[in-house]
Amino acid sequence: MIYALAYSPDGRLLASGDEEGRVRVWEVGKEDPVASLAGKGEIQALAYSPDGQLVAMAQKRAVRLWDLGMQEEVESFQTSQGNANALAFSPDSRLLAIGGGEKVVLWDLVSRQELALFAGRTTPGRLLAFSPDGRLLAIGISYPKPQVRLWDVVTEQDAGLVQDEGTSLHAIALSPDGHLLAVGLNVESQGKVHLWQVESLARVKVLKNYAKNLDALAFSPDGRYLAAGSEDGTVRLWGAATFIAEAPESVLPQRLSLLPNYPNPFNPTTTLRFSLPQSGEAELSIYNLLGQRVAVLMRGAREGGPRTLIWDGRDEEGRELASGVYLCRLQAGAQVETRKLLLLR
């Protein structure tokens, strides 16, 4: 029985993993595998590195890395999060996100060590996804209710939460431009696809229901299409460009949100992204670690919705601030969000 599948980045090869621990690599359109690797224990997840050099496979508590060029295993390790059943490479092929049990682990393939642990239970399959710039990791959580948590992998901070309806969460996907999050849900054996704006954390589109459970989602590399696969054996393609075009500008986020700045560390400027849940008084300020306010970037009445500001690393008098850690503080009414910024001169 085949338990896991993964396409190579160029779409030319398909890796399959079965219940006996065998991984085979097939050239699409041909009957015989071009490579194979044997192991013990069922393959619970597979993932290709974006550079196409490695295939990662999850077998219970172990994760194995297979070099396709040498056609041999190059590394095997166990992580602290327990049973591994979901895998995702960062866009630069340096980090491997490993989901399973009650945690998600980030493994650095260069230093060969764990970098971070994130709480949040994932279920088998496609419930981990990196943003195209590698800064955000989307983690699908089915229990106690369907939700997708966004994590900043650089600062190791919470970057937002999407809570959705439905009885179970079966698939997530981020668009190549990082603006849309697709969530595949099942409600009483019927599948739904919900589209969310990452910046505003607002749902902007509900796609047509499926008669059977929905099991897989994937954006095309150019971002033009969203593919959705169902238990009934069908795959539907949606024109992803229309999702953004149809999204009303008036859609407001569910709560105050201050997203990770980019770049971080930065010099001389960084982009700050945030969303206001409603119109009203709001303030965006910069503080040093002594709690002193050094700059006010925005203050006063503002319309609700997503916004973007650029900070040039200067104080209110226009003087360049020294290298160091600063706090960006967003306040609207009684709600407050804070993030760390690292300025390097």
C-alpha positions as CSV (number, residue, x, y, z in Angstrom):
1,M,0.0,0.0,0.0
2,I,1.3,3.5,-0.9
3,Y,1.3,5.8,2.1
4,A,3.1,8.9,0.7
5,L,3.8,10.7,-2.5
6,A,6.0,13.6,-3.5
7,Y,6.8,15.3,-6.8
8,S,10.3,16.7,-7.6
9,P,10.4,20.5,-8.0
10,D,10.6,20.2,-11.8
11,G,7.7,17.7,-11.9
12,R,9.8,15.1,-13.8
13,L,10.1,12.6,-10.9
14,L,7.6,11.1,-8.4
15,A,8.7,9.5,-5.2
16,S,6.4,6.9,-3.5
17,G,6.7,5.3,-0.1
18,D,4.9,2.2,1.0
19,E,3.9,0.3,4.2
20,E,7.1,-1.9,4.1
21,G,9.5,1.1,4.2
22,R,10.4,1.1,0.5
23,V,10.8,4.4,-1.4
24,R,10.8,4.3,-5.1
25,V,11.5,7.1,-7.5
26,W,9.6,7.0,-10.8
27,E,10.2,9.0,-14.0
28,V,6.7,10.3,-14.9
29,G,5.4,8.5,-17.9
30,K,7.5,5.4,-17.4
31,E,6.6,2.1,-15.7
32,D,9.8,1.1,-14.0
33,P,11.4,3.0,-11.1
34,V,14.7,4.8,-11.7
35,A,15.9,4.4,-8.1
36,S,14.8,2.7,-4.9
37,L,15.7,2.6,-1.2
38,A,14.7,-0.1,1.3
39,G,14.0,0.5,5.0
40,K,12.0,-0.8,8.0
41,G,8.6,0.6,9.0
42,E,6.0,2.3,6.9
43,I,6.8,5.6,5.1
44,Q,4.5,8.2,6.7
45,A,5.6,11.3,4.7
46,L,7.9,12.3,1.9
47,A,9.3,15.6,0.7
48,Y,11.6,16.8,-2.0
49,S,14.1,19.6,-1.3
50,P,13.5,22.6,-3.5
51,D,16.9,22.2,-5.1
52,G,15.9,18.6,-6.1
53,Q,18.9,17.0,-4.4
54,L,17.3,15.3,-1.5
55,V,14.3,13.3,-0.6
56,A,13.3,13.3,3.1
57,M,11.2,10.4,4.4
58,A,9.5,10.0,7.8
59,Q,9.4,6.5,9.4
60,K,7.9,6.6,12.9
61,R,10.4,8.5,15.1
62,A,13.2,8.6,12.5
63,V,13.7,10.9,9.5
64,R,16.0,9.8,6.7
65,L,17.6,11.9,4.0
66,W,18.4,10.3,0.6
67,D,20.7,11.9,-1.9
68,L,19.3,11.4,-5.4
69,G,22.6,12.0,-7.2
70,M,24.5,9.4,-5.2
71,Q,21.4,7.2,-4.8
72,E,22.2,6.5,-1.2
73,E,21.1,7.5,2.3
74,V,23.2,10.4,3.6
75,E,21.7,11.0,7.0
76,S,19.3,9.6,9.5
77,F,18.2,11.2,12.8
78,Q,15.6,11.3,15.5
79,T,13.9,14.4,16.7
80,S,12.5,15.2,20.1
81,Q,8.9,15.7,18.9
82,G,8.1,12.0,18.6
83,N,6.3,10.3,15.7
84,A,7.0,12.1,12.4
85,N,4.2,12.2,9.9
86,A,4.5,15.5,8.0
87,L,7.5,17.1,6.3
88,A,8.3,20.4,4.5
89,F,11.5,21.9,3.2
90,S,12.2,25.6,3.4
91,P,12.6,27.3,0.0
92,D,16.4,27.5,0.4
93,S,16.6,23.7,1.3
94,R,18.3,24.5,4.6
95,L,15.5,23.8,7.0
96,L,13.2,20.8,7.3
97,A,10.0,21.2,9.2
98,I,8.9,17.9,10.8
99,G,5.4,17.5,12.2
100,G,3.9,14.8,14.4
101,G,2.6,14.1,17.9
102,E,2.1,17.4,19.8
103,K,4.9,19.4,18.3
104,V,6.6,20.6,15.1
105,V,10.4,20.6,14.9
106,L,12.7,22.7,12.7
107,W,15.8,20.8,11.7
108,D,18.9,22.6,10.3
109,L,20.4,20.5,7.6
110,V,23.7,22.4,7.7
111,S,24.4,22.4,11.4
112,R,22.5,19.1,11.9
113,Q,20.6,20.2,14.9
114,E,17.1,21.2,16.1
115,L,16.5,24.9,15.9
116,A,13.1,25.2,17.4
117,L,10.0,23.5,18.7
118,F,6.5,24.7,18.1
119,A,3.4,23.5,20.0
120,G,0.6,22.3,17.8
121,R,-0.6,18.9,16.8
122,T,-0.5,18.0,13.1
123,T,-2.1,15.0,11.4
124,P,-0.6,12.9,8.6
125,G,-0.2,14.4,5.2
126,R,0.1,17.9,3.8
127,L,-0.3,20.1,6.9
128,L,3.0,22.0,6.8
129,A,3.9,24.7,4.3
130,F,6.5,27.4,4.1
131,S,5.9,30.8,2.6
132,P,7.9,31.6,-0.6
133,D,10.4,33.8,1.3
134,G,10.9,31.1,3.9
135,R,10.0,33.4,6.9
136,L,6.6,31.9,7.7
137,L,5.6,28.3,8.4
138,A,2.0,27.4,8.2
139,I,1.0,24.6,10.6
140,G,-2.3,22.8,10.2
141,I,-3.9,21.7,13.5
142,S,-7.0,19.5,13.6
143,Y,-7.6,19.3,17.3
144,P,-9.5,20.4,19.2
145,K,-10.9,22.3,16.1
146,P,-9.5,23.1,12.7
147,Q,-7.0,26.0,12.7
148,V,-3.8,27.1,10.9
149,R,-1.1,28.7,12.9
150,L,1.6,30.9,11.3
151,W,5.1,31.0,12.8
152,D,7.9,33.3,12.1
153,V,10.8,30.8,11.8
154,V,13.5,33.6,12.3
155,T,12.2,35.2,15.5
156,E,10.3,32.0,16.6
157,Q,7.2,34.1,17.3
158,D,3.6,33.6,16.6
159,A,2.6,35.3,13.4
160,G,-1.1,34.8,13.4
161,L,-3.9,32.2,13.7
162,V,-6.7,31.2,11.3
163,Q,-9.6,29.4,13.0
164,D,-12.0,27.7,10.6
165,E,-15.2,25.8,10.7
166,G,-15.5,22.1,9.9
167,T,-15.0,18.8,11.6
168,S,-11.4,18.1,10.3
169,L,-8.6,19.7,8.5
170,H,-7.0,17.7,5.7
171,A,-4.8,20.0,3.6
172,I,-3.2,23.5,3.5
173,A,-1.3,25.4,0.8
174,L,0.3,28.8,0.5
175,S,0.3,30.7,-2.8
176,P,3.7,31.3,-4.4
177,D,3.4,35.1,-3.7
178,G,2.6,34.4,0.0
179,H,-0.6,36.3,0.0
180,L,-3.2,33.5,0.0
181,L,-3.7,30.5,2.4
182,A,-5.8,27.7,1.1
183,V,-7.5,25.5,3.7
184,G,-9.1,22.1,2.9
185,L,-11.8,21.1,5.4
186,N,-14.2,18.3,5.7
187,V,-17.7,18.6,7.2
188,E,-19.8,15.4,7.5
189,S,-17.8,13.7,4.6
190,Q,-18.2,16.8,2.3
191,G,-15.1,18.8,1.3
192,K,-14.7,22.6,1.3
193,V,-11.9,24.9,0.3
194,H,-11.6,28.3,2.1
195,L,-9.2,31.0,1.0
196,W,-7.6,33.4,3.5
197,Q,-5.6,36.6,3.1
198,V,-2.3,36.1,5.0
199,E,-1.9,39.8,5.7
200,S,-5.3,40.5,7.1
201,L,-6.1,36.9,8.4
202,A,-9.5,37.4,6.8
203,R,-11.4,34.8,4.8
204,V,-12.1,36.1,1.4
205,K,-13.5,33.1,-0.6
206,V,-15.4,29.8,-0.1
207,L,-15.1,27.4,-3.0
208,K,-17.7,25.0,-4.2
209,N,-18.4,22.0,-1.9
210,Y,-17.1,18.5,-2.8
211,A,-19.4,15.5,-2.5
212,K,-16.6,13.5,-0.8
213,N,-13.8,14.3,1.6
214,L,-11.1,16.7,0.3
215,D,-7.6,15.3,0.7
216,A,-5.0,17.5,-1.1
217,L,-4.3,21.1,-2.1
218,A,-1.5,22.6,-4.3
219,F,-0.9,25.9,-6.0
220,S,0.9,25.8,-9.4
221,P,4.5,27.2,-9.3
222,D,3.4,30.3,-11.2
223,G,0.5,30.8,-8.8
224,R,-2.1,30.8,-11.6
225,Y,-4.0,27.7,-10.4
226,L,-5.1,26.0,-7.3
227,A,-5.6,22.2,-7.5
228,A,-7.9,20.4,-5.1
229,G,-8.1,16.6,-4.9
230,S,-11.0,14.7,-3.4
231,E,-11.7,11.2,-2.1
232,D,-14.0,10.6,-5.1
233,G,-10.9,10.5,-7.4
234,T,-11.4,13.9,-9.0
235,V,-9.0,16.9,-9.1
236,R,-10.4,20.4,-9.8
237,L,-8.4,23.4,-10.9
238,W,-9.3,26.9,-9.9
239,G,-8.1,30.1,-11.4
240,A,-6.1,31.5,-8.4
241,A,-5.8,35.0,-9.9
242,T,-9.5,35.5,-9.6
243,F,-9.4,35.0,-5.8
244,I,-7.4,38.2,-5.3
245,A,-9.4,40.1,-7.9
246,E,-12.7,39.1,-6.2
247,A,-11.5,39.7,-2.7
248,P,-13.4,42.8,-1.4
249,E,-11.0,45.6,-0.2
250,S,-13.4,46.1,2.7
251,V,-12.7,42.7,4.2
252,L,-11.4,43.2,7.8
253,P,-9.2,40.9,9.8
254,Q,-10.6,39.1,12.8
255,R,-8.2,40.7,15.2
256,L,-5.3,43.1,15.5
257,S,-2.3,41.6,13.8
258,L,1.4,42.6,13.6
259,L,3.1,40.3,11.1
260,P,6.9,39.7,11.0
261,N,8.9,42.5,9.5
262,Y,11.0,41.9,6.4
263,P,14.0,41.8,6.2
264,N,15.0,41.0,9.8
265,P,17.8,41.6,10.7
266,F,17.8,44.8,8.5
267,N,19.9,47.7,7.4
268,P,19.0,50.4,6.6
269,T,15.2,49.8,6.1
270,T,12.6,47.2,7.0
271,T,9.0,46.7,6.0
272,L,6.3,46.5,8.8
273,R,3.0,44.8,8.0
274,F,0.0,45.0,10.2
275,S,-3.8,44.8,10.1
276,L,-6.4,46.7,12.1
277,P,-9.7,44.9,12.8
278,Q,-11.8,48.1,12.7
279,S,-11.5,51.9,12.2
280,G,-10.4,53.9,15.1
281,E,-7.4,55.3,17.0
282,A,-4.2,53.4,16.5
283,E,-0.4,53.8,17.2
284,L,2.7,52.1,15.8
285,S,5.8,52.9,17.7
286,I,9.4,51.7,18.2
287,Y,11.0,51.2,21.6
288,N,14.4,50.3,22.8
289,L,15.0,47.5,25.3
290,L,15.0,50.0,28.2
291,G,11.3,50.7,27.4
292,Q,12.0,54.2,25.9
293,R,10.0,55.1,22.9
294,V,12.4,56.2,20.1
295,A,10.1,56.7,17.2
296,V,6.4,57.0,16.4
297,L,5.6,55.7,12.9
298,M,1.8,56.1,13.0
299,R,-0.6,57.7,15.4
300,G,-4.3,58.8,15.1
301,A,-7.5,57.7,13.5
302,R,-7.1,55.0,10.8
303,E,-9.4,52.9,8.7
304,G,-9.5,49.2,9.4
305,G,-7.7,46.7,7.2
306,P,-4.2,45.6,6.2
307,R,-1.4,48.3,6.1
308,T,2.3,48.5,5.3
309,L,4.9,50.9,6.6
310,I,8.7,51.2,6.0
311,W,11.0,52.1,8.9
312,D,14.5,53.5,8.1
313,G,16.1,52.8,11.5
314,R,16.0,56.4,12.6
315,D,14.5,58.1,15.7
316,E,12.0,60.9,15.8
317,E,14.7,63.5,15.2
318,G,15.9,61.7,12.1
319,R,19.1,60.4,13.7
320,E,20.4,56.9,12.9
321,L,19.9,54.5,15.8
322,A,22.7,52.2,16.9
323,S,22.7,48.5,16.1
324,G,20.6,46.4,18.5
325,V,17.2,44.9,19.3
326,Y,14.2,47.1,19.2
327,L,10.5,46.5,19.9
328,C,7.8,47.4,17.4
329,R,4.5,48.0,19.3
330,L,1.1,48.2,17.7
331,Q,-1.9,49.4,19.7
332,A,-5.5,49.8,18.7
333,G,-8.0,50.3,21.6
334,A,-7.2,47.7,24.3
335,Q,-5.4,45.4,21.9
336,V,-1.6,45.4,21.7
337,E,0.8,43.4,19.6
338,T,4.7,43.5,19.9
339,R,7.5,42.2,17.8
340,K,11.3,42.3,18.0
341,L,13.4,44.0,15.3
342,L,17.1,43.6,14.9
343,L,19.0,46.5,13.4
344,L,22.5,45.8,12.2
345,R,24.6,48.7,11.0
